[in-house]
């Protein structure tokens, strides 16, 4: 494995916001515990990013915006990032045999269906969306 792949490994376990100008997303390693050899718990709670934060885009903010000031709460959380680190050795260890037993149970008690591919080509469908419609509202 190239040293470049492990260069920033101290950040892998941080529960911290990642900020890129107008975009703020939480890095949540607790959602991928199996990658750290730990048992993955379902329904993991995570920090709530408000609806207002998700409405921010660069089209609405043309011109100079002080993003550090606008996202001060998240900048402060990033400054304290090493206090929010997931302990690598915390929690139960992932056990593949127990996970396989769970998958057997899941497949016996759940319905998994795969639909046959459609015959019509996508290009043959009439576009139902207007060009100015916003999908995520």
Protein Blocks (a to p, Z undefined) as FASTA:
>chain_A
ZZklmmmmmmmmpccdddehjaccdddfklmmmmnopacdehiacddddfklmmpcfklm
gcjddfklmmmmmmmmmmmmmmmcccfkgcjdddfklmmmmmmmmmmmcccddddddfbd
fklpccfbdfkbcfbZZ
